[in-house]
Amino acid sequence: MRGFKCPKCDNTEYETGQFRAVGGTLSKIFDVQSQRFTTVTCTRCRFTEVYKADKSRLEDIFDLFTN
């Protein structure tokens, strides 16, 4: 992310991360994390923004067989 500026403290340094979450009933039954998110966290005040990321069908298939 070029030009990041924390909306809380105006810091320009950040860390990124990812997490996955269950999205619907079938996803819960088969334990497939159907939603993927990217996070951007300010290194000073720890304020975190969450962005929804795209997920490919291949990742869905891989999740189904590895959970």
mmJSON file of the N, C-alpha and C atoms, coordinates in Angstrom:
{"data_MODEL":{"atom_site":{
"group_PDB":["ATOM","ATOM","ATOM","ATOM","ATOM","ATOM","ATOM","ATOM","ATOM","ATOM","ATOM","ATOM","ATOM","ATOM","ATOM","ATOM","ATOM","ATOM","ATOM","ATOM","ATOM","ATOM","ATOM","ATOM","ATOM","ATOM","ATOM","ATOM","ATOM","ATOM","ATOM","ATOM","ATOM","ATOM","ATOM","ATOM","ATOM","ATOM","ATOM","ATOM","ATOM","ATOM","ATOM","ATOM","ATOM","ATOM","ATOM","ATOM","ATOM","ATOM","ATOM","ATOM","ATOM","ATOM","ATOM","ATOM","ATOM","ATOM","ATOM","ATOM","ATOM","ATOM","ATOM","ATOM","ATOM","ATOM","ATOM","ATOM","ATOM","ATOM","ATOM","ATOM","ATOM","ATOM","ATOM","ATOM","ATOM","ATOM","ATOM","ATOM","ATOM","ATOM","ATOM","ATOM","ATOM","ATOM","ATOM","ATOM","ATOM","ATOM","ATOM","ATOM","ATOM","ATOM","ATOM","ATOM","ATOM","ATOM","ATOM","ATOM","ATOM","ATOM","ATOM","ATOM","ATOM","ATOM","ATOM","ATOM","ATOM","ATOM","ATOM","ATOM","ATOM","ATOM","ATOM","ATOM","ATOM","ATOM","ATOM","ATOM","ATOM","ATOM","ATOM","ATOM","ATOM","ATOM","ATOM","ATOM","ATOM","ATOM","ATOM","ATOM","ATOM","ATOM","ATOM","ATOM","ATOM","ATOM","ATOM","ATOM","ATOM","ATOM","ATOM","ATOM","ATOM","ATOM","ATOM","ATOM","ATOM","ATOM","ATOM","ATOM","ATOM","ATOM","ATOM","ATOM","ATOM","ATOM","ATOM","ATOM","ATOM","ATOM","ATOM","ATOM","ATOM","ATOM","ATOM","ATOM","ATOM","ATOM","ATOM","ATOM","ATOM","ATOM","ATOM","ATOM","ATOM","ATOM","ATOM","ATOM","ATOM","ATOM","ATOM","ATOM","ATOM","ATOM","ATOM","ATOM","ATOM","ATOM","ATOM","ATOM","ATOM","ATOM","ATOM","ATOM","ATOM","ATOM","ATOM","ATOM","ATOM"],
"id":[1,2,3,4,5,6,7,8,9,10,11,12,13,14,15,16,17,18,19,20,21,22,23,24,25,26,27,28,29,30,31,32,33,34,35,36,37,38,39,40,41,42,43,44,45,46,47,48,49,50,51,52,53,54,55,56,57,58,59,60,61,62,63,64,65,66,67,68,69,70,71,72,73,74,75,76,77,78,79,80,81,82,83,84,85,86,87,88,89,90,91,92,93,94,95,96,97,98,99,100,101,102,103,104,105,106,107,108,109,110,111,112,113,114,115,116,117,118,119,120,121,122,123,124,125,126,127,128,129,130,131,132,133,134,135,136,137,138,139,140,141,142,143,144,145,146,147,148,149,150,151,152,153,154,155,156,157,158,159,160,161,162,163,164,165,166,167,168,169,170,171,172,173,174,175,176,177,178,179,180,181,182,183,184,185,186,187,188,189,190,191,192,193,194,195,196,197,198,199,200,201],
"type_symbol":["N","C","C","N","C","C","N","C","C","N","C","C","N","C","C","N","C","C","N","C","C","N","C","C","N","C","C","N","C","C","N","C","C","N","C","C","N","C","C","N","C","C","N","C","C","N","C","C","N","C","C","N","C","C","N","C","C","N","C","C","N","C","C","N","C","C","N","C","C","N","C","C","N","C","C","N","C","C","N","C","C","N","C","C","N","C","C","N","C","C","N","C","C","N","C","C","N","C","C","N","C","C","N","C","C","N","C","C","N","C","C","N","C","C","N","C","C","N","C","C","N","C","C","N","C","C","N","C","C","N","C","C","N","C","C","N","C","C","N","C","C","N","C","C","N","C","C","N","C","C","N","C","C","N","C","C","N","C","C","N","C","C","N","C","C","N","C","C","N","C","C","N","C","C","N","C","C","N","C","C","N","C","C","N","C","C","N","C","C","N","C","C","N","C","C","N","C","C","N","C","C"],
"label_atom_id":["N","CA","C","N","CA","C","N","CA","C","N","CA","C","N","CA","C","N","CA","C","N","CA","C","N","CA","C","N","CA","C","N","CA","C","N","CA","C","N","CA","C","N","CA","C","N","CA","C","N","CA","C","N","CA","C","N","CA","C","N","CA","C","N","CA","C","N","CA","C","N","CA","C","N","CA","C","N","CA","C","N","CA","C","N","CA","C","N","CA","C","N","CA","C","N","CA","C","N","CA","C","N","CA","C","N","CA","C","N","CA","C","N","CA","C","N","CA","C","N","CA","C","N","CA","C","N","CA","C","N","CA","C","N","CA","C","N","CA","C","N","CA","C","N","CA","C","N","CA","C","N","CA","C","N","CA","C","N","CA","C","N","CA","C","N","CA","C","N","CA","C","N","CA","C","N","CA","C","N","CA","C","N","CA","C","N","CA","C","N","CA","C","N","CA","C","N","CA","C","N","CA","C","N","CA","C","N","CA","C","N","CA","C","N","CA","C","N","CA","C","N","CA","C","N","CA","C","N","CA","C","N","CA","C"],
"label_alt_id":[null,null,null,null,null,null,null,null,null,null,null,null,null,null,null,null,null,null,null,null,null,null,null,null,null,null,null,null,null,null,null,null,null,null,null,null,null,null,null,null,null,null,null,null,null,null,null,null,null,null,null,null,null,null,null,null,null,null,null,null,null,null,null,null,null,null,null,null,null,null,null,null,null,null,null,null,null,null,null,null,null,null,null,null,null,null,null,null,null,null,null,null,null,null,null,null,null,null,null,null,null,null,null,null,null,null,null,null,null,null,null,null,null,null,null,null,null,null,null,null,null,null,null,null,null,null,null,null,null,null,null,null,null,null,null,null,null,null,null,null,null,null,null,null,null,null,null,null,null,null,null,null,null,null,null,null,null,null,null,null,null,null,null,null,null,null,null,null,null,null,null,null,null,null,null,null,null,null,null,null,null,null,null,null,null,null,null,null,null,null,null,null,null,null,null,null,null,null,null,null,null],
"label_comp_id":["MET","MET","MET","ARG","ARG","ARG","GLY","GLY","GLY","PHE","PHE","PHE","LYS","LYS","LYS","CYS","CYS","CYS","PRO","PRO","PRO","LYS","LYS","LYS","CYS","CYS","CYS","ASP","ASP","ASP","ASN","ASN","ASN","THR","THR","THR","GLU","GLU","GLU","TYR","TYR","TYR","GLU","GLU","GLU","THR","THR","THR","GLY","GLY","GLY","GLN","GLN","GLN","PHE","PHE","PHE","ARG","ARG","ARG","ALA","ALA","ALA","VAL","VAL","VAL","GLY","GLY","GLY","GLY","GLY","GLY","THR","THR","THR","LEU","LEU","LEU","SER","SER","SER","LYS","LYS","LYS","ILE","ILE","ILE","PHE","PHE","PHE","ASP","ASP","ASP","VAL","VAL","VAL","GLN","GLN","GLN","SER","SER","SER","GLN","GLN","GLN","ARG","ARG","ARG","PHE","PHE","PHE","THR","THR","THR","THR","THR","THR","VAL","VAL","VAL","THR","THR","THR","CYS","CYS","CYS","THR","THR","THR","ARG","ARG","ARG","CYS","CYS","CYS","ARG","ARG","ARG","PHE","PHE","PHE","THR","THR","THR","GLU","GLU","GLU","VAL","VAL","VAL","TYR","TYR","TYR","LYS","LYS","LYS","ALA","ALA","ALA","ASP","ASP","ASP","LYS","LYS","LYS","SER","SER","SER","ARG","ARG","ARG","LEU","LEU","LEU","GLU","GLU","GLU","ASP","ASP","ASP","ILE","ILE","ILE","PHE","PHE","PHE","ASP","ASP","ASP","LEU","LEU","LEU","PHE","PHE","PHE","THR","THR","THR","ASN","ASN","ASN"],
"label_asym_id":["A","A","A","A","A","A","A","A","A","A","A","A","A","A","A","A","A","A","A","A","A","A","A","A","A","A","A","A","A","A","A","A","A","A","A","A","A","A","A","A","A","A","A","A","A","A","A","A","A","A","A","A","A","A","A","A","A","A","A","A","A","A","A","A","A","A","A","A","A","A","A","A","A","A","A","A","A","A","A","A","A","A","A","A","A","A","A","A","A","A","A","A","A","A","A","A","A","A","A","A","A","A","A","A","A","A","A","A","A","A","A","A","A","A","A","A","A","A","A","A","A","A","A","A","A","A","A","A","A","A","A","A","A","A","A","A","A","A","A","A","A","A","A","A","A","A","A","A","A","A","A","A","A","A","A","A","A","A","A","A","A","A","A","A","A","A","A","A","A","A","A","A","A","A","A","A","A","A","A","A","A","A","A","A","A","A","A","A","A","A","A","A","A","A","A","A","A","A","A","A","A"],
"label_entity_id":["1","1","1","1","1","1","1","1","1","1","1","1","1","1","1","1","1","1","1","1","1","1","1","1","1","1","1","1","1","1","1","1","1","1","1","1","1","1","1","1","1","1","1","1","1","1","1","1","1","1","1","1","1","1","1","1","1","1","1","1","1","1","1","1","1","1","1","1","1","1","1","1","1","1","1","1","1","1","1","1","1","1","1","1","1","1","1","1","1","1","1","1","1","1","1","1","1","1","1","1","1","1","1","1","1","1","1","1","1","1","1","1","1","1","1","1","1","1","1","1","1","1","1","1","1","1","1","1","1","1","1","1","1","1","1","1","1","1","1","1","1","1","1","1","1","1","1","1","1","1","1","1","1","1","1","1","1","1","1","1","1","1","1","1","1","1","1","1","1","1","1","1","1","1","1","1","1","1","1","1","1","1","1","1","1","1","1","1","1","1","1","1","1","1","1","1","1","1","1","1","1"],
"label_seq_id":[1,1,1,2,2,2,3,3,3,4,4,4,5,5,5,6,6,6,7,7,7,8,8,8,9,9,9,10,10,10,11,11,11,12,12,12,13,13,13,14,14,14,15,15,15,16,16,16,17,17,17,18,18,18,19,19,19,20,20,20,21,21,21,22,22,22,23,23,23,24,24,24,25,25,25,26,26,26,27,27,27,28,28,28,29,29,29,30,30,30,31,31,31,32,32,32,33,33,33,34,34,34,35,35,35,36,36,36,37,37,37,38,38,38,39,39,39,40,40,40,41,41,41,42,42,42,43,43,43,44,44,44,45,45,45,46,46,46,47,47,47,48,48,48,49,49,49,50,50,50,51,51,51,52,52,52,53,53,53,54,54,54,55,55,55,56,56,56,57,57,57,58,58,58,59,59,59,60,60,60,61,61,61,62,62,62,63,63,63,64,64,64,65,65,65,66,66,66,67,67,67],
"pdbx_PDB_ins_code":[null,null,null,null,null,null,null,null,null,null,null,null,null,null,null,null,null,null,null,null,null,null,null,null,null,null,null,null,null,null,null,null,null,null,null,null,null,null,null,null,null,null,null,null,null,null,null,null,null,null,null,null,null,null,null,null,null,null,null,null,null,null,null,null,null,null,null,null,null,null,null,null,null,null,null,null,null,null,null,null,null,null,null,null,null,null,null,null,null,null,null,null,null,null,null,null,null,null,null,null,null,null,null,null,null,null,null,null,null,null,null,null,null,null,null,null,null,null,null,null,null,null,null,null,null,null,null,null,null,null,null,null,null,null,null,null,null,null,null,null,null,null,null,null,null,null,null,null,null,null,null,null,null,null,null,null,null,null,null,null,null,null,null,null,null,null,null,null,null,null,null,null,null,null,null,null,null,null,null,null,null,null,null,null,null,null,null,null,null,null,null,null,null,null,null,null,null,null,null,null,null],
"Cartn_x":[0.85,0.0,0.886,0.882,1.64,0.792,1.386,0.67,-0.25,-0.018,-0.851,-0.628,-1.73,-1.663,-2.784,-2.433,-3.409,-4.43,-5.722,-6.747,-6.847,-6.249,-6.324,-5.138,-3.897,-2.713,-1.773,-2.116,-1.33,0.01,0.234,1.447,1.432,2.612,2.688,3.265,3.575,4.104,2.992,3.0,1.904,2.386,1.567,1.774,0.544,0.717,-0.428,-0.572,-1.779,-2.05,-3.278,-3.63,-4.803,-5.509,-6.809,-7.556,-8.704,-9.242,-10.366,-11.502,-12.729,-13.912,-14.947,-15.845,-16.937,-18.013,-18.597,-19.544,-21.0,-21.328,-22.732,-22.972,-24.206,-24.603,-23.819,-23.717,-22.964,-21.485,-20.957,-19.56,-19.349,-20.323,-20.218,-20.292,-21.191,-21.355,-20.08,-19.483,-18.291,-16.997,-17.071,-15.905,-14.991,-15.57,-14.819,-14.84,-13.641,-13.557,-13.759,-14.982,-15.323,-15.056,-14.724,-14.454,-12.995,-12.3,-10.9,-10.778,-10.02,-9.862,-8.388,-8.04,-6.704,-6.804,-5.83,-5.823,-4.619,-4.801,-3.723,-3.752,-2.645,-2.581,-1.495,-1.858,-0.904,0.083,1.381,2.38,2.44,1.892,1.928,0.721,-0.486,-1.669,-2.443,-2.033,-2.628,-4.031,-4.48,-5.753,-5.67,-6.718,-6.708,-7.896,-7.607,-8.646,-8.723,-9.931,-10.154,-10.731,-10.154,-10.602,-10.934,-12.06,-12.446,-11.585,-11.025,-10.169,-10.876,-10.484,-11.039,-10.445,-11.226,-10.779,-11.081,-10.125,-10.305,-11.039,-11.608,-12.28,-11.293,-10.04,-9.021,-8.807,-8.818,-8.684,-9.88,-11.089,-12.278,-12.128,-11.668,-11.486,-10.423,-9.323,-8.236,-8.74,-9.517,-10.088,-10.974,-11.775,-12.706,-11.963,-10.839,-10.113,-9.084,-8.748,-7.747,-8.324,-9.612,-10.21,-10.698],
"Cartn_y":[-1.183,0.0,1.234,1.91,3.144,4.299,5.184,6.359,6.102,5.026,4.746,5.806,6.253,7.193,6.806,6.489,6.064,7.177,6.854,7.875,8.309,7.554,7.893,8.73,8.359,9.035,9.606,9.502,10.027,9.331,8.184,7.401,6.833,6.666,6.131,4.716,4.119,2.757,1.784,0.617,-0.337,-1.778,-2.704,-4.139,-4.683,-5.719,-6.342,-7.78,-8.309,-9.691,-10.191,-11.439,-12.043,-12.932,-13.117,-14.128,-14.607,-15.762,-16.343,-16.58,-16.523,-16.71,-17.54,-18.153,-18.928,-17.955,-18.22,-17.276,-17.676,-18.957,-19.352,-20.716,-21.182,-22.439,-23.633,-23.781,-24.908,-24.829,-23.621,-23.443,-23.902,-23.632,-24.055,-25.574,-26.191,-27.65,-28.356,-27.89,-28.539,-27.928,-26.976,-26.315,-25.721,-24.977,-24.315,-22.81,-22.212,-20.771,-20.078,-19.619,-19.106,-17.618,-16.917,-15.484,-15.233,-14.424,-14.09,-12.577,-12.133,-10.716,-10.357,-9.14,-8.597,-7.487,-7.431,-6.389,-5.465,-4.208,-3.221,-2.603,-2.755,-2.302,-1.25,-0.139,0.919,0.394,0.628,0.134,0.962,2.163,3.017,2.77,2.979,2.918,1.6,0.742,-0.589,-0.533,0.619,0.717,-0.194,-0.99,-1.962,-1.753,-1.741,-1.697,-3.086,-3.516,-4.838,-4.676,-5.4,-5.359,-6.761,-6.907,-8.203,-8.505,-9.726,-10.134,-11.185,-11.284,-12.303,-13.658,-14.705,-16.066,-16.912,-17.72,-18.526,-19.831,-20.45,-21.751,-22.822,-22.731,-23.711,-23.696,-22.516,-22.42,-23.061,-22.905,-23.544,-25.067,-25.609,-27.063,-27.542,-26.813,-27.164,-27.146,-26.114,-26.032,-27.226,-27.643,-28.755,-30.04,-30.298,-31.544,-31.489,-30.314,-30.229,-29.944,-29.671,-29.376,-30.603],
"Cartn_z":[0.0,0.0,0.0,-1.079,-1.152,-0.645,0.107,0.582,1.766,2.516,3.683,4.743,5.331,6.454,7.408,8.642,9.633,9.88,9.807,10.041,11.506,12.413,13.85,14.32,13.888,14.443,13.377,12.1,10.983,10.767,11.387,11.168,9.747,9.157,7.794,7.734,8.878,8.909,9.275,8.63,8.814,8.649,9.073,8.875,8.166,7.362,6.707,7.187,7.077,7.464,6.731,6.978,6.354,7.355,7.15,7.883,7.028,7.384,6.663,7.632,7.101,7.931,7.18,7.926,7.348,6.887,5.705,5.145,5.178,5.111,5.039,5.656,5.562,6.192,5.672,4.348,3.791,4.153,4.187,4.585,6.02,6.894,8.29,8.409,7.638,7.693,7.252,6.15,5.604,6.113,7.036,7.634,6.57,5.639,4.577,4.85,4.937,5.154,3.814,3.555,2.233,2.052,3.094,3.002,3.376,2.586,2.865,3.01,4.0,4.288,4.439,4.051,4.243,5.28,6.187,7.219,7.033,7.395,7.415,8.807,9.552,10.945,11.126,11.731,12.056,13.097,12.887,13.838,15.116,15.103,16.297,17.208,16.692,17.56,17.432,16.484,16.262,15.666,15.174,14.467,13.246,13.004,11.913,10.988,9.686,8.659,8.031,7.672,7.097,5.701,4.738,3.354,2.89,2.196,1.662,0.437,0.402,-0.705,-1.552,-2.811,-3.701,-3.36,-3.584,-3.324,-4.552,-4.945,-6.142,-5.832,-6.844,-6.701,-6.264,-6.723,-6.342,-4.829,-4.232,-2.778,-2.076,-2.629,-2.062,-2.063,-3.167,-3.28,-2.305,-2.223,-1.306,0.145,0.513,1.867,2.173,1.203,1.397,1.742,1.074,1.296,2.418,2.907,3.975,5.342,5.463,6.778,7.444],
"occupancy":[1.0,1.0,1.0,1.0,1.0,1.0,1.0,1.0,1.0,1.0,1.0,1.0,1.0,1.0,1.0,1.0,1.0,1.0,1.0,1.0,1.0,1.0,1.0,1.0,1.0,1.0,1.0,1.0,1.0,1.0,1.0,1.0,1.0,1.0,1.0,1.0,1.0,1.0,1.0,1.0,1.0,1.0,1.0,1.0,1.0,1.0,1.0,1.0,1.0,1.0,1.0,1.0,1.0,1.0,1.0,1.0,1.0,1.0,1.0,1.0,1.0,1.0,1.0,1.0,1.0,1.0,1.0,1.0,1.0,1.0,1.0,1.0,1.0,1.0,1.0,1.0,1.0,1.0,1.0,1.0,1.0,1.0,1.0,1.0,1.0,1.0,1.0,1.0,1.0,1.0,1.0,1.0,1.0,1.0,1.0,1.0,1.0,1.0,1.0,1.0,1.0,1.0,1.0,1.0,1.0,1.0,1.0,1.0,1.0,1.0,1.0,1.0,1.0,1.0,1.0,1.0,1.0,1.0,1.0,1.0,1.0,1.0,1.0,1.0,1.0,1.0,1.0,1.0,1.0,1.0,1.0,1.0,1.0,1.0,1.0,1.0,1.0,1.0,1.0,1.0,1.0,1.0,1.0,1.0,1.0,1.0,1.0,1.0,1.0,1.0,1.0,1.0,1.0,1.0,1.0,1.0,1.0,1.0,1.0,1.0,1.0,1.0,1.0,1.0,1.0,1.0,1.0,1.0,1.0,1.0,1.0,1.0,1.0,1.0,1.0,1.0,1.0,1.0,1.0,1.0,1.0,1.0,1.0,1.0,1.0,1.0,1.0,1.0,1.0,1.0,1.0,1.0,1.0,1.0,1.0,1.0,1.0,1.0,1.0,1.0,1.0],
"B_iso_or_equiv":[0.0,0.0,0.0,0.0,0.0,0.0,0.0,0.0,0.0,0.0,0.0,0.0,0.0,0.0,0.0,0.0,0.0,0.0,0.0,0.0,0.0,0.0,0.0,0.0,0.0,0.0,0.0,0.0,0.0,0.0,0.0,0.0,0.0,0.0,0.0,0.0,0.0,0.0,0.0,0.0,0.0,0.0,0.0,0.0,0.0,0.0,0.0,0.0,0.0,0.0,0.0,0.0,0.0,0.0,0.0,0.0,0.0,0.0,0.0,0.0,0.0,0.0,0.0,0.0,0.0,0.0,0.0,0.0,0.0,0.0,0.0,0.0,0.0,0.0,0.0,0.0,0.0,0.0,0.0,0.0,0.0,0.0,0.0,0.0,0.0,0.0,0.0,0.0,0.0,0.0,0.0,0.0,0.0,0.0,0.0,0.0,0.0,0.0,0.0,0.0,0.0,0.0,0.0,0.0,0.0,0.0,0.0,0.0,0.0,0.0,0.0,0.0,0.0,0.0,0.0,0.0,0.0,0.0,0.0,0.0,0.0,0.0,0.0,0.0,0.0,0.0,0.0,0.0,0.0,0.0,0.0,0.0,0.0,0.0,0.0,0.0,0.0,0.0,0.0,0.0,0.0,0.0,0.0,0.0,0.0,0.0,0.0,0.0,0.0,0.0,0.0,0.0,0.0,0.0,0.0,0.0,0.0,0.0,0.0,0.0,0.0,0.0,0.0,0.0,0.0,0.0,0.0,0.0,0.0,0.0,0.0,0.0,0.0,0.0,0.0,0.0,0.0,0.0,0.0,0.0,0.0,0.0,0.0,0.0,0.0,0.0,0.0,0.0,0.0,0.0,0.0,0.0,0.0,0.0,0.0,0.0,0.0,0.0,0.0,0.0,0.0],
"pdbx_formal_charge":[null,null,null,null,null,null,null,null,null,null,null,null,null,null,null,null,null,null,null,null,null,null,null,null,null,null,null,null,null,null,null,null,null,null,null,null,null,null,null,null,null,null,null,null,null,null,null,null,null,null,null,null,null,null,null,null,null,null,null,null,null,null,null,null,null,null,null,null,null,null,null,null,null,null,null,null,null,null,null,null,null,null,null,null,null,null,null,null,null,null,null,null,null,null,null,null,null,null,null,null,null,null,null,null,null,null,null,null,null,null,null,null,null,null,null,null,null,null,null,null,null,null,null,null,null,null,null,null,null,null,null,null,null,null,null,null,null,null,null,null,null,null,null,null,null,null,null,null,null,null,null,null,null,null,null,null,null,null,null,null,null,null,null,null,null,null,null,null,null,null,null,null,null,null,null,null,null,null,null,null,null,null,null,null,null,null,null,null,null,null,null,null,null,null,null,null,null,null,null,null,null],
"auth_seq_id":[1,1,1,2,2,2,3,3,3,4,4,4,5,5,5,6,6,6,7,7,7,8,8,8,9,9,9,10,10,10,11,11,11,12,12,12,13,13,13,14,14,14,15,15,15,16,16,16,17,17,17,18,18,18,19,19,19,20,20,20,21,21,21,22,22,22,23,23,23,24,24,24,25,25,25,26,26,26,27,27,27,28,28,28,29,29,29,30,30,30,31,31,31,32,32,32,33,33,33,34,34,34,35,35,35,36,36,36,37,37,37,38,38,38,39,39,39,40,40,40,41,41,41,42,42,42,43,43,43,44,44,44,45,45,45,46,46,46,47,47,47,48,48,48,49,49,49,50,50,50,51,51,51,52,52,52,53,53,53,54,54,54,55,55,55,56,56,56,57,57,57,58,58,58,59,59,59,60,60,60,61,61,61,62,62,62,63,63,63,64,64,64,65,65,65,66,66,66,67,67,67],
"auth_comp_id":["MET","MET","MET","ARG","ARG","ARG","GLY","GLY","GLY","PHE","PHE","PHE","LYS","LYS","LYS","CYS","CYS","CYS","PRO","PRO","PRO","LYS","LYS","LYS","CYS","CYS","CYS","ASP","ASP","ASP","ASN","ASN","ASN","THR","THR","THR","GLU","GLU","GLU","TYR","TYR","TYR","GLU","GLU","GLU","THR","THR","THR","GLY","GLY","GLY","GLN","GLN","GLN","PHE","PHE","PHE","ARG","ARG","ARG","ALA","ALA","ALA","VAL","VAL","VAL","GLY","GLY","GLY","GLY","GLY","GLY","THR","THR","THR","LEU","LEU","LEU","SER","SER","SER","LYS","LYS","LYS","ILE","ILE","ILE","PHE","PHE","PHE","ASP","ASP","ASP","VAL","VAL","VAL","GLN","GLN","GLN","SER","SER","SER","GLN","GLN","GLN","ARG","ARG","ARG","PHE","PHE","PHE","THR","THR","THR","THR","THR","THR","VAL","VAL","VAL","THR","THR","THR","CYS","CYS","CYS","THR","THR","THR","ARG","ARG","ARG","CYS","CYS","CYS","ARG","ARG","ARG","PHE","PHE","PHE","THR","THR","THR","GLU","GLU","GLU","VAL","VAL","VAL","TYR","TYR","TYR","LYS","LYS","LYS","ALA","ALA","ALA","ASP","ASP","ASP","LYS","LYS","LYS","SER","SER","SER","ARG","ARG","ARG","LEU","LEU","LEU","GLU","GLU","GLU","ASP","ASP","ASP","ILE","ILE","ILE","PHE","PHE","PHE","ASP","ASP","ASP","LEU","LEU","LEU","PHE","PHE","PHE","THR","THR","THR","ASN","ASN","ASN"],
"auth_asym_id":["A","A","A","A","A","A","A","A","A","A","A","A","A","A","A","A","A","A","A","A","A","A","A","A","A","A","A","A","A","A","A","A","A","A","A","A","A","A","A","A","A","A","A","A","A","A","A","A","A","A","A","A","A","A","A","A","A","A","A","A","A","A","A","A","A","A","A","A","A","A","A","A","A","A","A","A","A","A","A","A","A","A","A","A","A","A","A","A","A","A","A","A","A","A","A","A","A","A","A","A","A","A","A","A","A","A","A","A","A","A","A","A","A","A","A","A","A","A","A","A","A","A","A","A","A","A","A","A","A","A","A","A","A","A","A","A","A","A","A","A","A","A","A","A","A","A","A","A","A","A","A","A","A","A","A","A","A","A","A","A","A","A","A","A","A","A","A","A","A","A","A","A","A","A","A","A","A","A","A","A","A","A","A","A","A","A","A","A","A","A","A","A","A","A","A","A","A","A","A","A","A"],
"auth_atom_id":["N","CA","C","N","CA","C","N","CA","C","N","CA","C","N","CA","C","N","CA","C","N","CA","C","N","CA","C","N","CA","C","N","CA","C","N","CA","C","N","CA","C","N","CA","C","N","CA","C","N","CA","C","N","CA","C","N","CA","C","N","CA","C","N","CA","C","N","CA","C","N","CA","C","N","CA","C","N","CA","C","N","CA","C","N","CA","C","N","CA","C","N","CA","C","N","CA","C","N","CA","C","N","CA","C","N","CA","C","N","CA","C","N","CA","C","N","CA","C","N","CA","C","N","CA","C","N","CA","C","N","CA","C","N","CA","C","N","CA","C","N","CA","C","N","CA","C","N","CA","C","N","CA","C","N","CA","C","N","CA","C","N","CA","C","N","CA","C","N","CA","C","N","CA","C","N","CA","C","N","CA","C","N","CA","C","N","CA","C","N","CA","C","N","CA","C","N","CA","C","N","CA","C","N","CA","C","N","CA","C","N","CA","C","N","CA","C","N","CA","C","N","CA","C","N","CA","C","N","CA","C","N","CA","C"],
"pdbx_PDB_model_num":[1,1,1,1,1,1,1,1,1,1,1,1,1,1,1,1,1,1,1,1,1,1,1,1,1,1,1,1,1,1,1,1,1,1,1,1,1,1,1,1,1,1,1,1,1,1,1,1,1,1,1,1,1,1,1,1,1,1,1,1,1,1,1,1,1,1,1,1,1,1,1,1,1,1,1,1,1,1,1,1,1,1,1,1,1,1,1,1,1,1,1,1,1,1,1,1,1,1,1,1,1,1,1,1,1,1,1,1,1,1,1,1,1,1,1,1,1,1,1,1,1,1,1,1,1,1,1,1,1,1,1,1,1,1,1,1,1,1,1,1,1,1,1,1,1,1,1,1,1,1,1,1,1,1,1,1,1,1,1,1,1,1,1,1,1,1,1,1,1,1,1,1,1,1,1,1,1,1,1,1,1,1,1,1,1,1,1,1,1,1,1,1,1,1,1,1,1,1,1,1,1]
}}}
